[in-house]
Amino acid sequence: MKQSVIEQAASLIKDADGLLITAGAGMGVDSGLPDFRGREGFWRAYPALAKARIDFAEAASPETFRRDARLGWGFYGHRLALYRRTVPHAGFHILQRWAEKMPAGAFVFTSNVDGQFAKAGFDPSRICEVHGSIHHLQCLEPCNEKIWAADEVQPEVDESTCRLTSDLPHCPHCGQLARPNILMFGDWGWLERRTQLQQSRLDAWRRGVKKLVVIELGAGTAIPTVRWFGETLGVPLIRLNPTDADVDSAIGVSLQSGALVGLQAIDAVLG
């Protein structure tokens, strides 16, 4: 990382009165969460699925729940338990300190479904989970528009087969299978209401910010939702990414770095 670029990023943050944090899967890597980048990365995290030649797009699909509910819930149940015990890394707290010094504070826009920002202490009313949350459930069908917390789900998974061995979660309204309220691959049944409300709160917050800066953390190009969002706002963008850091110099600066290392470098300049 060039020191001049780090100083430029620090200057953008210091001059802003609102911080929009946009984050992809790379944000969780420094907390020890697995990197699903590419088929091989996914299969390293889930050897049972590698043995069965099931890739991420197939495992993360409503059809898997319909075809083999215990396999679908084995994959998502394992992730739910993993996210619950994961401790957010120090970079989350660096962002919180920056936001506390800004008049408008911060808002989070993330494609991550892991709930790590809320766990780190960010205000849940200022988080937009654009692809949903593993900590919330809905009916697989769905029989209605209800979304509820997954607090009562305590998954037990046989990691050798990636299959749920505990009770399957069911919809309290119709009794059919429940699923995470997450936008999956080939998913026409995802209930968007919760995310739409979050998006509305984000839009309202943005309208009240005079000098907004976006800091993008670990957002990849395979599913570019987060990158596109930050690039279209017409405000300065700071992009931190170890492999896909390029950004048009007319809209921002880029640091070829992981989230934690990049945040620490900027924080050292801010003092």
C-alpha positions, 0 to 999 in steps of 0.5 A: 500500500502506498503511503500517499494513498493511505493519507488520501483515504484518511483525508476523505474520512476526516472531511466527511460528516457521514460514513457509509460502510459497504462490505462483502465477504472479504470483511469476515475473513479477518475474523476467521470466516471461510473464503468461498471464492471459487469452487476450490475455496468453497470445497476446502470449507466443506469437504463433504460437499466436495466429495459429493461434487456439490458447489456453492450455487447448488448448496445455497439453493431453495431446491436443495431444501426441497430435494434434501432438507437435511442437506440444505439445513446441514449447510446453513445450520453449520454456517449459523452456528459458525457465525454465532461463535465468531468474534468480529475482528478489530476493524469493526471497532475502528469503523465505529470510532471513526463514525462516532466523530462524524455528525451523521454517524455511519450506516452499513450496506452489506451482502453478508448474511452473517450478522457480524456488524450487529454483533460488533455493536453497530446499531441494527437500525442502521444496517442494510443486509441486501441479501438477507440474514441467516439469523432470520427465517421464513417459510420455504413455500412461502405460505405468507410474508412473515419473517421471524428470528432464528433464535430457537434454532440450535443446529447440530450437524454431522460435518462428515456428511454436512447433514443436519442431525437435530430437528428441522425448523418448521414454519409456525404458520403452516407447519412446512419446512422453514428456511433462512431469509436469505437470497439464494441462487435461483431463488423466487421465494425470498421474502424481501420485506425486511431488507426493503425496510432496511433500504428505506432507512438507508435512503432516508439517512443518506438524504440527511448527510451533506458530505458522505464518504463510502468505504468498501471492504472485501467486496468481490466481482463475482456478485458485484452488488456491493461494488455497484452500489458504492460506485453509483452514489456520486460520492468519494469511494475508498476501496479495500480489496486484496485482489480486486482493488481497482477503482476509477480515480475520478470517484475514489482511491483503492488500497490493495489490502485485506479489510483489517490491515487497510483499516489499521493503516488508515487509522494510524494516519488519522491518529 
